[in-house]
Amino acid sequence: MRQNTYFISDLHLGATYLKNPHDYERRVVRWLHSIKNDAKSLYLMGDILDYWYEYRNVVPRGYVRFLGALAELVDSGVEVTWFIGNHDIWIFDYLPNEIGVKVVDGYQVKDIDGKRFFLSHGDGLGKLKFGFKIIRSVFRNRFCQWIFSAIHPRWTVPFAHRWSSHSRNYSDEKPVFEGEEKEPFITFARDYLQENGHVDYFVLGHRHILLNYDLGKDSRLIVLGDWIHHFSYGRYDGVRLELCEYCE
């Protein structure tokens, strides 16, 4: 019986710092296969791919097993929604048309089985550093995208992967919640509740930490972690949303 809604974020498939990218992708695919019989919806909450750029008639190599597993889910009746992150910004029309996923750039507030959800990757929420604002606006500028597309992929793809590798300090240590005062998503969620009314669950990615935080008044902040360290995901059964870790 299809009754569960799943959330997953920050897979960073294709990243150059992954020790064995093919084994990593296969593990993600095994998780997708494990939910196919009870999932009614799957939300991919951004940075699913470490880098992706769709040219008009060409798409990047790789991700075959992953995209095939997604297509299987969609063909079997699972609704798949992909929220664009700061690494997989340049999804245009190929994945929606070829696979059937719904793509969201930004955030979405919606009711799921009687609960109100705020959904976003999270990179554009709250107070952003000036430098990050500039980079974010450039990456989303249509003219800049057109210029980028005119450069041969033999130059742009290696550059993008080098940029990604240096944009975050990846180590063997799991990112952890360092306290309320250091967590910007808590401030954002509280401000949003005050200005916009009740939300049952804020479901976000981006921060690579696992967090199930009580905001008070039956509202919770869920940060989904990642698959670099946690192999984590969210599962909502229509009553309660819980964070889980995939174990084989």
N, C-alpha and C positions, 0 to 999 in steps of 0.2 A: 504493500500500500504506500503510495507516494504522499507522505505527510510532512516531511522535513524540508526546511529551507537552510541552505548551507552558505557560509561566507568564508572566503579565503583571500589572503593578501600577500604581497611582497614575496613572490616566488623567485623573481629575478632570473628566469630561465634564460640560458645563453650567456650568463655572466662569465667573464674570463677568469675570475678568481675561484670558480667552482672546481673542486678537485677532480671530479669525474662527471662532466655535464650530462652524458648519456644515461648513466645510472641514476643521476638526480632526476632527470626528466622521466625515466621509467617509474621511479617511486611516486612522482606526482600522478602519473597515468594510472598506477595501481590504486591510488586513493580515489581518483575519479571513477574507476570501475567499481570500487567498493560502495559508492553512494548511489549507483545508477538505479537500484531497485526501490529506494525509499525517498529519493529526492524529487521534489516538485519544482524547486527553484534553486539556482546557484548564482551567487553574486561574487564576481571576481573583483576585488576591491583595490585594484591598481598595482602597478609595478609587477605585473604578472610576467612580463618579458623585460629583460634588462635593457634591451634596445630594440626598437622597431621603427622602420620607416617604409611606408608604402609609396613607391613610385607609381606613375599612372598605369604602367603595364608590367611592372616587376615588383615582387615582394622578397623580403630577405630569406636566405636559405635557413634550414633548420626547423625545429619545433614540430616536426611531422607527426610524431606519436602524440604529442600533447594536443595539437589542433585536431587530429583525427578523433581523439577521445572526446573532445568537446563537441565535435560534429555528431558523434554517436549519441551523446546526451540530448542534444537538441532534436535529433531525428526521432528519439524515443519519447519526446514530449516534455522534456525538462526545459523550463524557461531559464536561459542563461543571460545575465546582464554583466557587462564589463565596464567598470569605472576606470577611466583613464587616470594613470598616475603621473609622476614626474619623470619616469623612465620610459613608459610606453605612450607618450603623448601623441605620437604621429600615427594613430590608427584612424583611417579615413573610411573608405567604403568596402574594402576587400573582405575583412572579417565579418561584418554584418551581412554582406551579400553572399559570401561563399559558405559560411558556417551557420549563420542565422542568429548570431548573438546580438543583443541590444547594447549599444554603446552610450555611455553617459559621461560627459565632460563637466565636472563640477560636483554638485551634490544633489541629492534627491530626498524628499520627505514623503513617505508613503505608509499606508496601513498594510500590515501583513498579518493575517489571521487575528484581527482585532487589536493589534498593538501598533503603536505609532513609532516608526523608525526614521532616524536621520542617518543617511548613508553617504559616505564620501571616502575617497582615498585619504584626504586630509592635508595634502601639501599646500593647499590654498587657504587654509582656515586660520583664523586668529591673526595676531600681529606677526608680520613677516619681516625678516631682515631686508634692508634696502637692496643689497646685492642680489638676493634670491628673487625679489620682486622684478628686478631688471631682467635677469636670466629667464624667469618664467614668462614675462611678456614677450621677450624676443622669440622664445621657442614656440609661442602660440601665434605669432604674427604671420599672416598669410604671405606677405612679401618675402619675409625671411625664409619661410618654408620653401617658397618657389626658388630662391637663390640656392638654398641647400640642395634641393633636388637636382639642380643643374651640375653639381659636382659629382664626379664619378664615384660610385660606391667603394672602389678600392681605396679611396682616401677617407670617405666619411665614416665607414663602418669601423675601421681600426681607431679612428679618432674618438668616435662615440664610446667605444668600449674602454679606451684609456681614461676618458672623462669620467665614466661611471666608476671605474676602479679607484679613482682618486677622490671621488665625491663623498665617500663614507669610509670610515676606518673599520675594515672588516677584520675580525679576530676570532679566535676559538671561543672567546667568552660570550655568553649570551647577554644581549642587552636586557636590562632590568629597569623596573620602575624605581626611580630615585626619590620619590616623595611628592606630595601634592604641590609643593611650592615650585618644583622644577618641571611640572607636567603642563605644557601649554594647552593640551586638549581639555583638561579639567576646567581651566578658565574659560575657554571657548564655550564648552557645553553649558556652564552655569550662566554665562551671559546670554546664550541663545534661549535658554529656558525662561529667563527673566523677561526677555523682549518678545518671545514668540509663543509662549505657552508650552504645555506639557509634551514631552517626548518620552516614550518608554525606554527606547534603546538608541544610543548613539553608537554606530558601528563604523570604525575607522581603521586605517592601516598606517602606512608611512613611517611610524616611529619604531617599528621592529621590536616592540616590547609586548609582553602579554599582560593585559590589564582588564580586570572586571571590577569596576569601581562604582560604589554606591554614591550617587549624586543627591540622594534624598528624595522624598515624595514620589517613590516608586519609579525613579528614573535611574538608568545605569549607563555608564560609559564602558564600551567594549573596544579595546585595541587588540587587533587580531594576531600580533606577533609576526613571524615570518617562517619561511621554510629553509632558510640558511642555518638557523640554530634550533628552532622550536618544532618544526613540522606541525604547525598549529592551524586550527580552523574553528569557526563558530557553527553551532548547530541549534536551530530553533525548531521546536516541535509543535508550535502553536500555543504553548503555555509558558515555556521558559527558554531563554537563550543561554547556552553554556559554551565555554571554551574547552576545546578538546585537543589532544595531541595524537597524531597518527603513529600507531605502533604496529609493526608487522609480526 
